[in-house]
Amino acid sequence: MVPPVSSPVPFRRRQGPPVLLLGLLCAMAPMAIDLYVPALPVIASSLETSPAAVGVTLSANVAGLAAGQLLLGSLSDVLGRRRPLLAGLFVFALASLGCALATSLEVLTILRFLQGLAGAAGPVLGRAIARDLYSGSRLAQLFGTLSLVMGIAPVCAPVLGGGLLRVSSWHGLFGALALVGAVLAWWSVRSMPETLPPEERTNTGPSDLFRAYGRLLGNRTFRAYTLTLGALFAILFAYIAGASFVLQSRYDLTPTAASAVFALVAACMVAGGTATGRLARRTTPQRILSVATVVLVLGGTGVLAGAWAGAPLAVFLIPLVVQIAAFGFAAPCCTTLAMSGQSGASGSASALLGATQFATGALVTPLVGLGDADPALAMACVMTGAAVVTAVGARIARRAAAPQRRIPSQTR
């Protein structure tokens, strides 16, 4: 009898989805979060509300993404990948269309939560499908690519949103997201096979659906890297939530000029992620992550000093660019280290990673617009604090992983 573990692999690889589709699925949710960031001041004026109130729609979307990843990731280990993915894409398209037609803040907030809940299917199942299809060095390379996409998309999305605002209203931004959801749903129907055969699914009842999460969180290394990744993404979400208001209100930039700044920052993140792929051939992800966290703290300190002193835009941007570039180095390494060895429940592991990232984002985004604080100073405080937590977390994770690396060498 042929072992069940080895027989499905050639079949999956022969009928796997295009890597481009996996990348777009992972980018879908971050694009939904941030495409409308340049329009936040416009939405606040259109709906006759405050910037902090509009920020709640961002938090609602991020909270929906966190909840959706936990639900869909665990369900996909039971039902397979294809059905939850297609359902999520169709609901995402409908929710985005509803956002485009919204005329009140309350309706927009509810629909943004639903949009995030359904949109979680893209990143969580994209990573799980990649884990189903590949292993070893190919998996590490693919995870590096997907992690880079997940990091770049939130920074590139405001650039695209700023461009769309020149030819459309904020309602048109959500119409574009509805179109993206519909195209990805159509493409997935045609090109996405089922990558988790029935014999490899988790045969559990509803009461056991989330037990895999408990087992994963019981792994000290996975838990430490997951929390570190959450703190790392807090830096990115604080930047996303505050940068538009800082650039347009404090430095009087137009939405187009602000989009140009977002493009500069995105380019630096791309450079960091690209350099990480090359450095991984010469050194370990742990070492790259250790150096990147030091740069994160230094960059955050510079951003805080610039915000406190009221520095000119050019001076303020230098440490900001350094910190976001360091994020480009750190995110792929942290994701790879967390997912290594999680072959038994890759859907649940992917869900926990994504949920932690977006739950952190839901917590930190309101802090940037809290009260009447200076948005630049509030953003800088959150980014610096998150950088310190990231550095501490990475150190704890490395210590937790050290005993596990020694055990195999003792048993050979």
Salt bridges, closest charged atoms under 4 A:
ASP77 OD1 - ARG81 NH1 2.84
ASP132 OD2 - ARG81 NE 2.70
GLU194 OE1 - ARG201 NH2 3.96
GLU200 OE1 - ARG12 NH2 2.54
ASP208 OD1 - ARG211 NE 2.92
ASP374 OD2 - ARG250 NH1 3.09
